[in-house]
Amino acid sequence: MIASVTTWMASAGRRTALGRWPFQLVCLALTLLLADAGSAARAEDEIEFLTGARLSGRVTRIDKQGRQVAFETSLAGRKIERTYPYSRIHAVTYQGQRYVLTPKPDAAPASGSGATGSSASSSRTSGSAAGAADSSETTRRSPADINRLIDDAGRSPPEWFAATPVEHPPGLDLSWPLQPPDKGWNNQKNVGQYIWDIINPNPSRWQSGVRLVHHLMTLHQGQSELLQRDMQTLGTMYFELLQDYPRAAFWLQKSNPDAGKLPGVLLAECYWRLGSKPMALKLLQASRVHPQAIKLLGDMGETETALKLAEALAKAGQPHEAYLLAGDACRLAGRHGQAVSYYEQVLSAPGARNQDYEQRYLGRARDSIQAIRLAEKADVRRVADGTYRDSSPGYSGPVEVEVRVASGRMEAVRVVNHVERQFYSALTETPAQIIRKQSVSGVDTTSRATITSVAIVNATAKALAKGAP
């Protein structure tokens, strides 16, 4: 194992986040950490991907031949191990020490919430309410660089692609019509329902699910409407499941989405996460914009623009979602009083259609108000050592979170129970951010994962409050 780690460090280069230490000293330090792994309680390891996504868990294996890192994480109480190529990893944190494997080019210092289009990206530091991307190492790239990155990634298959078989039930209808011909739900026949029920909730199937949609595109050549749907599905899967933003952008671009529909907002978020806020803002300047643009504008630090859009969409008949996202944008910006005001408008808006609607929007608004009012109690420095649980409404039902606190720090935040059928990146990425920030404030999320992510944040705040005086 030690030899494998030494080889891994050599292949990754000799620069680390600790500075330009002599390479032998870095290897010795990591060797000592490995030797001590079984003798003391350990904090969670973390992988930071070049896309900006982060994953908490445990490094289990280094494959020096395949140039991959095996990493174990927990999803809804179930341990899952996946391997990631060196080429996707920016840095690995092991036993509290951070090692940069692939430096990000043109690292930019943190910027403020900024005027529209004034910088390529903005950053949020721990404890700060303003900003957008979750690291001061956010890369700035020109539009030409962004498009080149997207094109290079999209025209080359992922490292796992060739070894991943096309798997599906024998009765699955691979013609995948735009509307399922059969009445009722059948996840063994209808592709969209198969993706929703079987692929999305099972991380071990994500790669084979993406492989299946690639295969379907070869079957749908010459059928423009089917191909557009296939490409949007593929882009969404790369975005939501794998956080592979260059490939997500490649397929979303090919489907030619506009900002009035969700794929257009996802494409804008890809641009921002890859390093170009101006490209994202340009796409969002359409006359008709999807409500999720409110969330993305808030994340990018464009709070006032987000609130103007929310008011316009509320007047156009979407008050529950618009005001909820406006509240989230204010909360992220540290404007808690204004956030509570928007959440209260969600509660007072007429027309909650059914119980699911009540839970998804009104329930989340209530819990967000409660979490804000519990902010002082949710300060982990005031929480007694122990393990605490609570839940908050997600997209499909309650999301239960367990928080372990020791010596004024959150040692672990885990989703232990949920019934979500999508947005699975939020189930690992959001707890990782809470741990890294040691706070429930200023947590960044990806579009489409907003409801699940905020549920995790709210449940964590409520759980921490149980241990406060």
Wavefront OBJ file of the C-alpha trace (Angstrom):
o trace
v 0.000 0.000 0.000
v 2.788 2.425 0.922
v 4.593 1.669 -2.331
v 1.377 2.311 -4.243
v 0.855 5.665 -2.573
v 4.466 6.652 -3.239
v 4.047 5.815 -6.925
v 0.777 7.753 -6.972
v 2.437 10.846 -5.538
v 5.271 10.564 -8.050
v 2.851 10.341 -10.972
v 0.890 13.304 -9.657
v 3.920 15.590 -9.567
v 5.859 17.077 -6.728
v 3.787 20.132 -5.934
v 1.397 19.910 -2.998
v -0.920 22.295 -1.251
v 1.667 22.402 1.534
v 4.041 24.310 -0.723
v 7.078 23.130 -2.627
v 8.208 20.558 -0.086
v 10.907 18.111 -1.133
v 9.173 15.199 -2.769
v 10.768 12.656 -0.408
v 9.394 14.555 2.593
v 5.876 14.565 1.139
v 6.034 10.816 0.543
v 7.377 10.267 4.069
v 4.579 12.350 5.555
v 1.914 10.416 3.652
v 3.579 7.110 4.545
v 3.457 7.986 8.244
v -0.191 8.944 7.905
v -0.978 5.612 6.309
v 0.938 3.738 8.980
v -1.043 5.524 11.656
v -4.426 4.975 10.000
v -5.407 2.060 12.157
v -4.325 3.554 15.469
v -6.507 6.636 15.735
v -9.938 7.889 14.858
v -9.791 9.620 11.500
v -11.609 12.494 9.904
v -13.218 11.880 6.547
v -11.024 11.986 3.445
v -12.081 14.122 0.505
v -11.632 14.216 -3.257
v -11.813 17.574 -5.019
v -12.572 17.181 -8.705
v -11.390 19.526 -11.445
v -15.061 20.322 -12.107
v -15.360 21.860 -8.631
v -17.382 19.033 -7.074
v -16.204 17.497 -3.806
v -16.797 14.084 -2.266
v -16.240 13.016 1.354
v -15.536 9.478 2.455
v -12.458 7.256 2.595
v -9.580 6.532 0.219
v -9.508 2.736 -0.010
v -7.129 1.902 -2.838
v -4.622 3.451 -5.235
v -4.405 1.719 -8.612
v -0.984 2.748 -9.911
v -1.374 0.798 -13.163
v -4.804 2.156 -14.010
v -3.999 5.588 -12.518
v -7.160 5.597 -10.437
v -8.168 6.310 -6.862
v -10.772 4.070 -5.251
v -12.971 6.007 -2.885
v -15.684 4.837 -0.518
v -18.568 7.085 0.433
v -21.887 6.605 2.194
v -25.220 7.231 0.490
v -28.363 6.976 2.611
v -26.554 4.645 5.006
v -25.202 2.409 2.228
v -21.463 2.302 1.517
v -20.520 2.730 -2.133
v -17.027 2.442 -3.630
v -16.155 4.014 -6.981
v -12.892 4.643 -8.782
v -11.830 7.983 -10.247
v -8.986 8.608 -12.705
v -6.138 10.909 -11.733
v -7.079 13.130 -14.686
v -10.375 14.126 -13.008
v -8.922 14.839 -9.564
v -7.672 18.252 -8.519
v -6.715 17.315 -4.952
v -7.083 14.605 -2.337
v -7.338 15.242 1.401
v -6.141 12.271 3.441
v -6.047 12.283 7.260
v -6.376 16.059 7.314
v -3.551 16.721 4.823
v -4.385 18.035 1.363
v -2.385 17.015 -1.711
v -2.848 18.662 -5.102
v -2.666 16.129 -7.939
v -3.701 18.220 -10.942
v -3.355 21.998 -10.490
v -6.120 24.190 -11.847
v -4.808 26.712 -14.385
v -5.129 30.451 -13.836
v -6.376 30.207 -10.264
v -8.315 33.323 -9.379
v -8.528 35.005 -5.986
v -11.901 35.309 -4.345
v -14.048 38.081 -5.702
v -17.068 39.759 -4.217
v -20.618 39.493 -5.322
v -19.658 41.825 -8.113
v -21.529 43.685 -10.817
v -23.031 41.696 -13.638
v -20.368 40.497 -16.031
v -17.568 42.203 -14.138
v -15.541 39.049 -13.609
v -15.347 35.541 -14.956
v -16.183 33.970 -11.632
v -16.757 34.842 -8.036
v -15.848 32.872 -4.951
v -17.244 32.291 -1.527
v -15.005 31.808 1.463
v -15.983 29.936 4.592
v -18.407 31.972 6.647
v -18.970 34.526 3.897
v -22.414 35.064 2.449
v -21.461 36.654 -0.841
v -20.010 35.039 -3.910
v -20.599 32.000 -6.020
v -18.199 29.144 -6.583
v -17.139 27.260 -3.518
v -13.370 27.686 -3.723
v -10.882 30.492 -4.000
v -9.175 28.330 -6.597
v -12.013 28.808 -9.103
v -10.548 28.899 -12.582
v -11.153 31.837 -14.902
v -11.334 30.893 -18.549
v -12.091 32.806 -21.714
v -15.053 31.748 -23.880
v -12.593 30.276 -26.374
v -10.953 28.233 -23.615
v -14.336 27.081 -22.304
v -15.513 25.946 -25.733
v -12.227 24.180 -26.393
v -12.460 22.381 -23.043
v -16.048 21.338 -23.762
v -15.272 20.179 -27.278
v -12.193 18.198 -26.225
v -14.102 16.447 -23.432
v -17.224 15.781 -25.489
v -15.356 14.230 -28.399
v -13.486 11.808 -26.159
v -15.243 9.092 -24.128
v -14.874 8.938 -20.343
v -12.140 6.644 -19.071
v -14.691 4.058 -17.932
v -16.732 4.062 -21.139
v -15.167 1.171 -23.072
v -15.288 -1.167 -20.083
v -18.941 -0.396 -19.298
v -21.467 -2.688 -21.006
v -24.858 -1.564 -22.308
v -27.219 -3.089 -19.752
v -31.002 -2.902 -19.646
v -34.045 -5.127 -19.064
v -34.770 -7.383 -22.059
v -38.218 -5.852 -22.511
v -37.051 -2.211 -22.526
v -38.441 -0.375 -25.562
v -35.281 1.089 -27.106
v -37.296 3.098 -29.621
v -38.091 5.364 -26.625
v -40.961 7.394 -28.053
v -41.411 10.927 -26.757
v -44.567 9.780 -24.960
v -44.776 6.256 -23.480
v -47.485 4.398 -25.425
v -48.723 2.378 -22.448
v -50.876 3.668 -19.681
v -49.430 3.325 -16.217
v -45.862 3.272 -14.985
v -43.571 0.517 -16.303
v -39.878 0.931 -15.521
v -39.051 -2.336 -17.283
v -40.416 -1.128 -20.623
v -40.279 2.684 -20.760
v -36.759 4.143 -20.898
v -37.527 7.394 -19.109
v -39.168 5.556 -16.245
v -36.292 3.050 -16.147
v -33.804 5.935 -15.770
v -35.902 7.546 -13.051
v -36.592 4.423 -10.991
v -33.568 2.197 -11.592
v -30.643 4.357 -12.725
v -30.986 7.533 -10.652
v -31.262 5.930 -7.186
v -28.365 3.492 -7.791
v -24.891 5.033 -8.109
v -23.480 1.690 -9.232
v -25.689 2.009 -12.344
v -24.907 5.618 -13.254
v -22.158 4.809 -15.734
v -24.142 2.021 -17.390
v -27.123 4.400 -17.566
v -25.065 6.998 -19.398
v -23.714 4.251 -21.651
v -27.283 3.195 -22.453
v -28.306 6.694 -23.554
v -25.213 6.908 -25.773
v -26.337 3.629 -27.332
v -29.872 4.933 -27.840
v -28.517 7.879 -29.826
v -26.981 5.477 -32.314
v -30.421 3.870 -32.728
v -32.199 7.207 -33.211
v -30.060 8.620 -36.015
v -32.157 10.662 -38.426
v -34.928 11.245 -35.848
v -34.254 14.830 -34.818
v -36.823 15.111 -32.016
v -35.673 11.880 -30.393
v -32.027 12.860 -30.736
v -32.639 16.245 -29.135
v -34.346 14.530 -26.181
v -31.516 11.963 -25.982
v -28.845 14.676 -25.927
v -30.655 16.683 -23.255
v -31.051 13.515 -21.170
v -27.377 12.666 -21.598
v -26.266 16.186 -20.699
v -28.493 16.159 -17.619
v -27.090 12.792 -16.488
v -23.493 13.949 -16.885
v -24.451 17.069 -14.920
v -26.567 15.636 -12.109
v -25.070 12.195 -11.558
v -21.398 12.492 -12.493
v -20.798 16.250 -12.149
v -18.855 15.989 -15.414
v -19.579 19.562 -16.490
v -17.531 19.643 -19.736
v -19.354 16.601 -21.146
v -22.675 17.831 -19.777
v -22.137 21.129 -21.611
v -21.134 19.340 -24.817
v -24.396 17.424 -25.080
v -26.561 20.252 -23.803
v -25.040 22.565 -26.425
v -25.822 20.035 -29.143
v -29.464 19.924 -28.049
v -29.621 23.721 -28.546
v -31.591 24.558 -25.380
v -32.867 27.994 -24.423
v -32.974 29.517 -20.957
v -36.760 29.196 -20.861
v -36.322 25.483 -20.211
v -34.308 23.713 -17.561
v -31.545 22.343 -19.870
v -30.693 25.953 -20.766
v -30.138 26.799 -17.091
v -28.027 23.664 -16.636
v -25.872 24.733 -19.587
v -25.449 28.191 -18.057
v -24.369 26.590 -14.789
v -21.844 24.444 -16.668
v -20.310 27.606 -18.129
v -20.082 29.177 -14.686
v -18.641 26.107 -12.984
v -16.091 25.701 -15.774
v -14.906 29.274 -15.269
v -16.946 31.789 -17.256
v -19.593 33.778 -15.431
v -20.094 36.084 -18.462
v -21.053 33.108 -20.667
v -23.574 31.994 -18.051
v -25.087 35.465 -17.718
v -25.350 35.877 -21.473
v -27.406 32.696 -21.749
v -29.686 33.844 -18.920
v -30.494 37.161 -20.604
v -33.268 35.571 -22.666
v -36.759 37.102 -22.554
v -38.155 33.874 -21.066
v -36.175 32.201 -18.285
v -36.785 29.024 -16.277
v -37.342 29.555 -12.512
v -34.145 27.650 -11.660
v -32.282 30.638 -13.102
v -33.178 32.435 -9.841
v -31.101 29.910 -7.925
v -28.172 30.076 -10.333
v -28.116 33.891 -10.335
v -28.088 33.835 -6.542
v -25.192 31.374 -6.509
v -23.235 33.592 -8.893
v -23.637 36.562 -6.560
v -26.217 38.290 -8.770
v -28.733 38.548 -5.938
v -30.605 41.634 -7.122
v -31.046 40.181 -10.610
v -32.281 36.944 -9.034
v -34.879 38.809 -6.959
v -36.145 40.813 -9.937
v -36.625 37.588 -11.879
v -38.407 36.019 -8.899
v -40.875 38.901 -8.682
v -41.570 38.688 -12.422
v -42.188 34.924 -12.304
v -44.370 35.265 -9.201
v -46.567 37.779 -11.007
v -46.715 35.412 -13.984
v -48.312 32.713 -11.839
v -45.409 30.844 -10.217
v -45.318 32.398 -6.728
v -44.453 29.313 -4.665
v -41.314 28.283 -6.554
v -40.245 31.865 -7.355
v -40.481 33.128 -3.778
v -38.879 29.974 -2.384
v -35.865 30.406 -4.670
v -35.758 34.133 -3.853
v -35.606 33.227 -0.173
v -32.759 30.820 -0.879
v -30.853 33.528 -2.779
v -31.240 35.977 0.118
v -30.230 33.319 2.634
v -27.097 32.555 0.650
v -26.271 36.266 0.548
v -26.639 36.541 4.318
v -29.815 38.635 4.057
v -31.715 36.483 6.522
v -34.517 38.916 7.348
v -35.337 39.307 3.674
v -35.103 35.537 3.211
v -37.694 34.966 5.949
v -39.957 37.547 4.266
v -39.826 35.642 0.968
v -40.426 32.295 2.677
v -43.465 33.790 4.392
v -44.768 34.851 0.983
v -44.542 31.198 -0.075
v -46.740 30.273 2.880
v -49.290 32.994 2.135
v -49.477 32.426 -1.642
v -52.722 30.728 -2.721
v -53.078 27.538 -4.695
v -51.100 24.717 -3.029
v -52.447 22.037 -5.363
v -51.929 18.827 -3.396
v -50.068 17.185 -0.528
v -46.842 16.786 -2.536
v -46.942 20.472 -3.423
v -47.601 21.322 0.229
v -44.542 19.328 1.322
v -42.217 20.419 -1.465
v -42.780 24.169 -1.257
v -44.675 25.099 1.892
v -42.938 22.515 4.057
v -39.536 23.620 2.853
v -40.395 27.287 3.439
v -41.428 26.514 7.036
v -38.256 24.542 7.709
v -36.069 27.224 6.132
v -37.579 29.858 8.429
v -37.018 27.568 11.404
v -33.407 26.866 10.370
v -32.656 30.583 10.043
v -34.121 31.246 13.488
v -32.046 28.383 14.876
v -28.839 29.846 13.370
v -27.326 30.758 16.736
v -28.089 27.358 18.215
v -26.791 25.679 15.047
v -23.331 27.192 15.600
v -21.328 24.000 16.048
v -19.016 25.709 18.536
v -21.930 25.812 20.990
v -23.040 22.206 20.464
v -22.234 19.496 23.014
v -20.374 16.432 21.822
v -22.708 13.749 20.543
v -24.695 12.449 17.576
v -27.902 14.226 16.564
v -30.610 13.517 13.996
v -33.403 15.479 12.384
v -35.218 15.673 9.057
v -36.606 18.208 6.615
v -38.862 17.939 3.529
v -37.053 17.009 0.316
v -38.415 16.568 -3.188
v -40.138 13.214 -2.631
v -40.333 13.038 1.163
v -38.397 13.642 4.387
v -34.598 13.710 4.220
v -33.108 12.570 7.534
v -29.605 13.651 8.498
v -27.262 12.477 11.236
v -24.595 14.849 12.555
v -21.682 13.786 14.763
v -20.052 16.562 16.827
v -16.810 16.359 18.810
v -14.782 19.170 20.399
v -16.788 21.918 18.736
v -16.490 20.464 15.231
v -18.762 18.476 12.948
v -16.934 15.214 12.384
v -19.567 13.707 10.092
v -22.803 14.715 8.360
v -24.652 11.852 6.716
v -27.981 11.385 4.978
v -29.304 8.296 6.735
v -32.805 8.061 5.292
v -34.587 9.499 2.254
v -36.941 8.633 -0.601
v -35.472 10.963 -3.230
v -35.478 9.662 -6.816
v -33.051 12.151 -8.308
v -30.533 14.839 -7.354
v -28.210 12.229 -5.904
v -25.138 14.435 -6.156
v -26.642 16.577 -3.372
v -26.717 13.617 -0.981
v -22.928 13.483 -0.806
v -21.843 16.911 -2.035
v -23.941 18.973 0.401
v -22.790 17.123 3.554
v -19.203 17.456 2.297
v -19.600 21.219 2.036
v -21.165 21.481 5.485
v -18.221 19.568 6.947
v -15.693 21.695 5.071
v -17.332 24.976 6.116
v -18.235 23.740 9.615
v -21.425 25.700 9.090
v -24.866 25.466 7.521
v -24.433 28.936 6.017
v -23.256 29.662 2.473
v -23.570 26.106 1.161
v -23.370 25.945 -2.639
v -25.573 23.526 -4.596
v -26.059 22.542 -8.199
v -29.247 23.407 -10.048
v -31.983 20.765 -9.869
v -30.508 19.616 -6.532
v -31.779 22.694 -4.699
v -34.721 21.104 -2.891
v -32.733 18.089 -1.709
v -29.702 20.170 -0.770
v -31.680 22.728 1.229
v -33.442 19.848 3.001
v -30.035 18.561 4.096
v -28.958 22.030 5.274
v -32.199 22.571 7.195
v -32.133 19.117 8.780
v -28.506 19.675 9.824
v -29.394 23.028 11.441
v -32.291 21.444 13.333
v -30.105 18.526 14.443
v -27.322 20.797 15.708
v -29.828 22.904 17.642
v -30.716 19.823 19.698
v -27.247 19.819 21.203
v -27.055 23.538 21.958
v -27.822 25.048 25.372
l 1 2 3 4 5 6 7 8 9 10 11 12 13 14 15 16 17 18 19 20 21 22 23 24 25 26 27 28 29 30 31 32 33 34 35 36 37 38 39 40 41 42 43 44 45 46 47 48 49 50 51 52 53 54 55 56 57 58 59 60 61 62 63 64 65 66 67 68 69 70 71 72 73 74 75 76 77 78 79 80 81 82 83 84 85 86 87 88 89 90 91 92 93 94 95 96 97 98 99 100 101 102 103 104 105 106 107 108 109 110 111 112 113 114 115 116 117 118 119 120 121 122 123 124 125 126 127 128 129 130 131 132 133 134 135 136 137 138 139 140 141 142 143 144 145 146 147 148 149 150 151 152 153 154 155 156 157 158 159 160 161 162 163 164 165 166 167 168 169 170 171 172 173 174 175 176 177 178 179 180 181 182 183 184 185 186 187 188 189 190 191 192 193 194 195 196 197 198 199 200 201 202 203 204 205 206 207 208 209 210 211 212 213 214 215 216 217 218 219 220 221 222 223 224 225 226 227 228 229 230 231 232 233 234 235 236 237 238 239 240 241 242 243 244 245 246 247 248 249 250 251 252 253 254 255 256 257 258 259 260 261 262 263 264 265 266 267 268 269 270 271 272 273 274 275 276 277 278 279 280 281 282 283 284 285 286 287 288 289 290 291 292 293 294 295 296 297 298 299 300 301 302 303 304 305 306 307 308 309 310 311 312 313 314 315 316 317 318 319 320 321 322 323 324 325 326 327 328 329 330 331 332 333 334 335 336 337 338 339 340 341 342 343 344 345 346 347 348 349 350 351 352 353 354 355 356 357 358 359 360 361 362 363 364 365 366 367 368 369 370 371 372 373 374 375 376 377 378 379 380 381 382 383 384 385 386 387 388 389 390 391 392 393 394 395 396 397 398 399 400 401 402 403 404 405 406 407 408 409 410 411 412 413 414 415 416 417 418 419 420 421 422 423 424 425 426 427 428 429 430 431 432 433 434 435 436 437 438 439 440 441 442 443 444 445 446 447 448 449 450 451 452 453 454 455 456 457 458 459 460 461 462 463 464 465 466 467 468 469
